[in-house]
Amino acid sequence: MNRSNLHAYQLKAIEHILDKRRCALFLDMGLGKTATTLTAISDLINASIIKKVLVIAPLRVARSVWPSEVKKWDHLSHLKVSVAVGTAQQRKDALNTKAELTIINKENVTWLVNLCAEKKVWPYDAIVCDESSCVKNPSAKIFRSLKKISKFTNLMVLLSGTPSPQGLLDLWSQVFLMDGGDSLGRTMTGYKQRFFN
């Protein structure tokens, strides 16, 4: 399959990512969010706007879906992928691989952020959070970790078919990672006071 197989709504979503660079694709399951995002990433890498991408995903999706999508599409097959899952040593080995895309499971994000803090370097200028509802809780370690490093990225894309599974309160922390509080406020308390009774 190649770029010509993408649907019109996917092409529109690609343009949205290229234009905004800090955005979300809240599309239903099965609508091709992964291929869409990878195509935008490929375009941005080719334009030298980004160099190294961290993809955060549920474990099964990290292991199989993202790597297989790269192989499935001709226009993406040039992307080098490293999957940083497993033991700490396996993850470190994967991080030392020369790849444009590093894919990690959500449970190891805090480990990665702490590891990079020890080295005093954050090597990723782009982050994709697949199933972004995993960061819906502003008290969770994953949100606090991503909050520390999101300002160092040129691209932040959140993906989800269910961004607010338990209501609109689930949106604040996800949107905060995109825009630092410009849209919904800088605190969850402020968000509640402004938009909720």
Secondary structure, 3 states (H helix, E strand, C coil): CCHHHCCHHHHHHHHHHHHHCEEEEECCCCCCHHHHHHHHHHHHHHCCCCCCEEEEECHHHHHHHHHHHHHHCHHHCCCCEEEECCCHHHHHHHHCCCCCEEEEEHHHHHHHHHHHHHHCCCCCCEEEEECHHHHCCCCCHHHHHHHHHHHHCCEEEEEECCCCCCCHHHHHHHHHHHHCCCCCCCCHHHHHHHHCC
